[in-house]
Amino acid sequence: MEGDRKLLRAAYLLLVRRRRYPGVREWELEKYLGRNYREILDRLGEELSRLGLEIREVVLKEGGREVRHFVVVPARTAVHMELGVPPFRVNEAAVLALAISMILASSGGRVKRSEVVELAKTKLPEYRVERALNKFVRLGYLKEEDDDLLLGLRTYLEMDLDRLAAILAGRAEASRLGGDASAREGSG
């Protein structure tokens, strides 16, 4: 009985947004669920997987220390794409993808906002680019320090950055080879 209450409490902590960002920090789980919160999360993860959801753990650096953050996200399937209206307009998603890829490609994990605007305005009006960047800063996908853009907490929580980097690296490799890299590998 106590286990079911803790499972319900864990689901509530993970699914109900109480602050600006979704999810819950590790210390909150330990406070409300006890030291065995990992076991409870494993049980909850099994239940959520039947619904096409998964619990993701992200380790972030805040103030020189590591902070673990947990959030429930859709499993990596195409099912959640069939649910209806996308969360962003296509041009907004393009600006976000451009900003994230530029930040990932930069050496210090930050890029000048003006550089993103300059590149994006070759395809979109500048006011739309600025509006999209402001929106993503406000929503927490990007952070702004001075005139630099950095990845925000929601980007780490909701996006698979390793997969995005691999896709971008594959595209760069294909363009460097002058075509489709997979076609060249198969012809060998």
TACOR-V874266 format. One record per residue. N is the residue number from 1. RES is the residue in one letter. PHI is phi in whole degrees, -180 to 180 (999 if undefined). Layout:
N	RES	PHI
N	RES	PHI
//
This chain:
1	M	999
2	E	-62
3	G	-62
4	D	-67
5	R	-65
6	K	-69
7	L	-64
8	L	-64
9	R	-63
10	A	-64
11	A	-62
12	Y	-62
13	L	-60
14	L	-80
15	L	-96
16	V	-97
17	R	-77
18	R	-113
19	R	-130
20	R	-67
21	Y	-110
22	P	-73
23	G	90
24	V	-147
25	R	-88
26	E	-58
27	W	-64
28	E	-69
29	L	-61
30	E	-65
31	K	-66
32	Y	-91
33	L	-113
34	G	99
35	R	-67
36	N	-91
37	Y	-62
38	R	-64
39	E	-64
40	I	-65
41	L	-64
42	D	-63
43	R	-64
44	L	-64
45	G	-60
46	E	-64
47	E	-65
48	L	-69
49	S	-63
50	R	-68
51	L	-97
52	G	82
53	L	-120
54	E	-142
55	I	-96
56	R	-110
57	E	-109
58	V	-126
59	V	-104
60	L	-119
61	K	-96
62	E	-135
63	G	62
64	G	82
65	R	-129
66	E	-86
67	V	-126
68	R	-93
69	H	-130
70	F	-118
71	V	-150
72	V	-97
73	V	-132
74	P	-63
75	A	-64
76	R	-75
77	T	-130
78	A	-83
79	V	-60
80	H	-68
81	M	-76
82	E	-87
83	L	-77
84	G	137
85	V	-66
86	P	-69
87	P	-70
88	F	-134
89	R	-70
90	V	-61
91	N	-68
92	E	-68
93	A	-63
94	A	-65
95	V	-65
96	L	-63
97	A	-62
98	L	-64
99	A	-62
100	I	-63
101	S	-66
102	M	-68
103	I	-67
104	L	-64
105	A	-79
106	S	-75
107	S	-76
108	G	-101
109	G	74
110	R	-148
111	V	-143
112	K	-67
113	R	-58
114	S	-62
115	E	-67
116	V	-64
117	V	-62
118	E	-60
119	L	-70
120	A	-70
121	K	-75
122	T	-72
123	K	-116
124	L	-130
125	P	-62
126	E	-60
127	Y	-64
128	R	-70
129	V	-64
130	E	-61
131	R	-63
132	A	-66
133	L	-62
134	N	-61
135	K	-62
136	F	-73
137	V	-68
138	R	-63
139	L	-80
140	G	92
141	Y	-77
142	L	-127
143	K	-117
144	E	-121
145	E	-126
146	D	57
147	D	-107
148	D	-100
149	L	-106
150	L	-129
151	L	-71
152	G	-91
153	L	-58
154	R	-65
155	T	-64
156	Y	-65
157	L	-76
158	E	-103
159	M	-120
160	D	-91
161	L	-69
162	D	-64
163	R	-67
164	L	-62
165	A	-62
166	A	-65
167	I	-64
168	L	-64
169	A	-66
170	G	-65
171	R	-66
172	A	-64
173	E	-63
174	A	-63
175	S	-71
176	R	-68
177	L	-83
178	G	85
179	G	161
180	D	-82
181	A	-63
182	S	-69
183	A	-68
184	R	-68
185	E	-65
186	G	-74
187	S	-84
188	G	-69
//
